[in-house]
Amino acid sequence: MKRWLIYLSLLISFLLTLFIGSLGFLVGTEAGLRFITAVAQQFAPGTLKIDTVKGLLLNEINFTGVSYQYEDTAVQVASFQFVWDAEALLDGKLHVKKLHIKAIEADLPKSRQEEKDSAPLELPDIDLPIQIVLDDVQIHQVTIRTAEAEPLIIDSIELRSNTKAKVWSLQHFKIKSPLFNAKLAGDVGLTTPHTVQLNLDWSAKLPEFTVVGQGELNGDMQKLILTHTVSKPLEVELESTVEDVLGAFSMDTQLIWQEVYWPLNPTVAKDYLVHSQQGRVTLSGTLDNYRFDLNAKVSGKQIPAGQWTIIAQGNQQELTIEKLRTELLKGVVKATGKVSWQPKLAAQLNLNVDEITLKDFWNEWPDELRLDGQVVAKLDGDDFQINQLDVTLPQTATKLSLKGEGVVAGEKSRFKTATLTWQNVQWPLVGNDSIVKTQTGRANLSGTLQNYRVDLETQLGSSAQIPAGHLALKGQGNLQQFIIESLHSTLLEGTVNATGQVSWEPKLAAQLNLKADKITIKDFWTDWPDNLRLNSQLKAKLDGDTFKISTLKVNIPQTAAQLSLKGEGTLADDGPR
């Protein structure tokens, strides 16, 4: 029995010595490191290759020419250097003195569509058994390619950090890339409530300018406070408080600016499409019930200067505009409405315009003239409906009204049906010396800008150049021309009928076939006999500056008088010739 105990003791001593020797061989010699990497290459899923292996697992490891291929994933690393203090493990510390990686190229497969998890997001509590200290982490020249996007290129990543008392402390984190640079420092809690204290400096390089910002993030997952400033090229301040970050996500955010504009580098100095001298936006609530409040001075190349106020309430499916008010064009514009984007795009709009002037867009608009308007419209997917579009000029009796419905389809957007009616419209808009005056009128419209139809009827009032009468017009056109299918008018106690065509692209051109029956010209010639009537027929063409009269016949049925004219000539500023 005693002999067996001696043999057993010798066997245990031998095995322990063999284990320690083997362990020492693996971690304390370069040959051991080569053996471990060879085993890893043999049993790793996919294909793992390493060109050169140097160092000791006990303190420093150097790899070059590392490549890994598994299915559609491929990764290559030019060099990998890892230096650590193994003795620190005895003190409960993983101390990495140096981790340098150069030239990473990764080709990743197309991402798979994952089912959305409705469960609330939770951050795990990470209670590390040892302290982790990273003295010097540097990663250079990173390229990540995917099937869905342009390659992601990162020039360098630098990191110094440690963990202590359940806190990850970032002494230095810096990332540089062709389009984005960032610098981050602070503390992040690894366990509930996951406290955060971070300082961030960043810059983004856009095609025509660089955006620079800096800010702070403080709090925990129950309440986070973000203070941020964009300093270049514009100055914008952001203050936001977010509560229950991983749950209901309630926010209270305020955005303030003194001057913002677009584009940032206009071709002509200060020729901005949009310019706001000062403004404020607040956003509060949850994603399922938030409020939006905007107050800003806005102007622009096609935007008249005005003070804008917008108050709205929304959720993840729709936004309700409770109030939109702006003072511009010497008047007031007010609106309410709703827009939704799920399950499809839909909108409702109620808009009122009070006493505005169009002088900023139309130089000939009379100084004293004002315009009132009201719009009630709907959008349901691609279908739109104008229930009411009324325009009045309070200083006159002019009224216009439009109702219609159609389809929104980009350049192929079209009216299915539309009816425009008017009362007491004249040109010029004010004054007694009107060239054209209509008492009432109606126009039915349909089609697209490239193929539309018009059916118009109006009662003309007497003016200095056009006598009173009834006019009916039917035709069709596009952006280049309009074809008069029929024009019928009862005026001057007779009738006028015409057909023709007018085009303005690539140059002005026209054709006209006109016939007048039993008209009197007493309105223009007071000595014209009351019972005398006139018939006329005209066929003419216009081609740019050149005109041609093929037929002009005039006769007076009560007499034998007849007149016929043919000719051609040129239009000039001083008159035809």
Secondary structure by P-SEA (a helix, b strand, c coil): caaaaaaaaaaaaaaaaaaaaaaaaacccaaaaaaaaaaaaaccccbbbbcccccccccbbbbcbbbbbcccbbbbbcbbbbbbcccccccccccccbbbbcbbbbbbcccccccccccccccccccccbbbbbcbbbbcbbbbbcccccbbbbcccccccccccccccccbbbbbcccccbbbbbbbbccccbbbbbbbbbbbbcccccccccccccccccbbbbbbbbcccbbbbbbbbbccccccccbbbbbbbcccccccccccccccccccccbbbbbbccccbbbbbbbbbbbcccccbbbbbbbbccccccccccbbbbbcccccccccccccccccccbbbbbbbcccccccccccccccbbbbbbbbbccccccccccbbbbbcccccbbbbbbbccccccccbbbcbbbbbbccccccccccccccccccbbbbbbccccbbbbbbbbbbcccccccbbbbbbbbccccccccccbbbbbcccccccccccccccccccbbbbbbbcccccccccccccccbbbbbbbbbccccccccccbbbbbcccccbbbbbbbbbbbcccccc
